[in-house]
């Protein structure tokens, strides 16, 4: 794969549903193949710090590697990022979660070590390599993290900047179809 700022490539998309919560599904996938980065959005109505909804003391929403988030609160959304793929999970109102996985590839064959292992109550993922492979424009650009954490009510202990954080955007006919984060130079 080319590391140029703008190039074309292919992505393979898969999606499915799980009877498990975002926390449970995330833990299984992250332990199977440790991600480069992990990001999560907790349920804002269950968390607060000094009366401010949506904040949890010492909770870092974006971390390097395997997430060490508390298991005692629900996540409404989470993303795991690997070198060439990403997994996005969202809580379903009726319980469980929906997930979408995409992988950048040079051919029409998934190379990922992510198995998206399933439990008996999970909907089987549908993946037709021809239909689910898209040729896209790949754009890579730096992500500017918060320079002044105090402006957002965060202490330095609550916020850790990630050096060389980059976003990779995938566009088809100008429309954003997927994105992921990487650590690059």
MOJO-V725890 format. One record per residue. N is the residue number from 1. RES is the residue in one letter. SS is DSSP state (A for helix, B for strand, O for the rest). PHI is phi in whole degrees, 0 to 359 (* if undefined). Layout:
((N | RES | SS | PHI) (N | RES | SS | PHI))
//
This chain:
((1 | X | O | *) (2 | X | O | 275) (3 | X | O | 262) (4 | X | O | 294) (5 | X | O | 295) (6 | X | B | 220) (7 | X | B | 202) (8 | X | B | 255) (9 | X | B | 202) (10 | X | B | 242) (11 | X | B | 233) (12 | X | B | 250) (13 | X | B | 247) (14 | X | B | 226) (15 | X | B | 213) (16 | X | B | 189) (17 | X | B | 227) (18 | X | B | 226) (19 | X | O | 285) (20 | X | O | 279) (21 | X | O | 288) (22 | X | A | 303) (23 | X | A | 300) (24 | X | A | 291) (25 | X | A | 295) (26 | X | A | 300) (27 | X | A | 301) (28 | X | A | 295) (29 | X | A | 292) (30 | X | A | 290) (31 | X | A | 282) (32 | X | A | 290) (33 | X | O | 212) (34 | X | O | 298) (35 | X | O | 283) (36 | X | O | 289) (37 | X | B | 221) (38 | X | B | 227) (39 | X | B | 225) (40 | X | B | 215) (41 | X | B | 236) (42 | X | B | 286) (43 | X | O | 295) (44 | X | A | 292) (45 | X | A | 283) (46 | X | A | 261) (47 | X | O | 239) (48 | X | B | 197) (49 | X | B | 225) (50 | X | O | 55) (51 | X | O | 79) (52 | X | B | 263) (53 | X | B | 299) (54 | X | O | 86) (55 | X | O | 238) (56 | X | O | 231) (57 | X | O | 304) (58 | X | O | 66) (59 | X | O | 274) (60 | X | O | 252) (61 | X | O | 290) (62 | X | B | 238) (63 | X | B | 227) (64 | X | B | 280) (65 | X | O | 70) (66 | X | O | 291) (67 | X | O | 289) (68 | X | O | 246) (69 | X | O | 274) (70 | X | O | 299) (71 | X | O | 276) (72 | X | O | 269) (73 | X | O | 218) (74 | X | O | 282) (75 | X | B | 258) (76 | X | B | 270) (77 | X | B | 203) (78 | X | B | 207) (79 | X | B | 222) (80 | X | B | 243) (81 | X | B | 237) (82 | X | O | 248) (83 | X | O | 301) (84 | X | O | 234) (85 | X | B | 208) (86 | X | B | 211) (87 | X | B | 232) (88 | X | B | 243) (89 | X | B | 236) (90 | X | B | 224) (91 | X | B | 293) (92 | X | O | 266) (93 | X | O | 301) (94 | X | O | 275) (95 | X | O | 104) (96 | X | O | 76) (97 | X | B | 213) (98 | X | B | 255) (99 | X | B | 221) (100 | X | B | 223) (101 | X | B | 237) (102 | X | B | 223) (103 | X | B | 222) (104 | X | B | 279) (105 | X | B | 214) (106 | X | O | 270) (107 | X | O | 225) (108 | X | O | 261) (109 | X | O | 245) (110 | X | O | 297) (111 | X | O | 251) (112 | X | O | 293) (113 | X | O | 271) (114 | X | O | 276) (115 | X | O | 269) (116 | X | O | 50) (117 | X | O | 306) (118 | X | O | 241) (119 | X | O | 258) (120 | X | O | 301) (121 | X | O | 268) (122 | X | O | 276) (123 | X | B | 289) (124 | X | B | 294) (125 | X | B | 292) (126 | X | B | 258) (127 | X | O | 217) (128 | X | O | 251) (129 | X | A | 307) (130 | X | A | 291) (131 | X | A | 287) (132 | X | A | 268) (133 | X | B | 263) (134 | X | B | 238) (135 | X | B | 273) (136 | X | B | 224) (137 | X | B | 271) (138 | X | B | 256) (139 | X | B | 236) (140 | X | B | 242) (141 | X | B | 208) (142 | X | B | 289) (143 | X | O | 255) (144 | X | O | 270) (145 | X | O | 276) (146 | X | O | 299) (147 | X | O | 273) (148 | X | O | 237) (149 | X | A | 303) (150 | X | A | 298) (151 | X | A | 299) (152 | X | A | 257) (153 | X | O | 76) (154 | X | O | 253) (155 | X | O | 270) (156 | X | A | 300) (157 | X | A | 293) (158 | X | A | 272) (159 | X | O | 225) (160 | X | O | 235) (161 | X | O | 287) (162 | X | O | 252) (163 | X | O | 294) (164 | X | O | 62) (165 | X | B | 288) (166 | X | B | 233) (167 | X | B | 251) (168 | X | B | 242) (169 | X | B | 252) (170 | X | B | 244) (171 | X | B | 236) (172 | X | B | 230) (173 | X | O | 52) (174 | X | O | 83) (175 | X | B | 267) (176 | X | B | 290) (177 | X | B | 251) (178 | X | B | 193) (179 | X | B | 206) (180 | X | B | 206) (181 | X | B | 251) (182 | X | B | 220) (183 | X | B | 251) (184 | X | O | 217) (185 | X | O | 240))
//
